[in-house]
């Protein structure tokens, strides 16, 4: 409710008799804590096996089970205990390459370079 009143206050404007407050500097903080010497960042990649959609060995496996197996393998690889782990960022990719042609391929309609 308070948020709505603030927005409506912006739309209503200021009476002519009310002077505008003097501008003041405010610190810019985006909510992300500053880096510390004690911070450790682990960047490690693992992937799950690929199976046919709706068929095959992983048809009854849930995404959290796959993530659990991957996270266990990552922690073993980097020799990190789960209680030392803070925030994690998991990225999935369903598109292997955004380009239609590989780097080594040449489109048939393209001009041939002189030898």
Helices and strands as residue ranges (DSSP letters): H 2-12, H 63-77, G 82-84
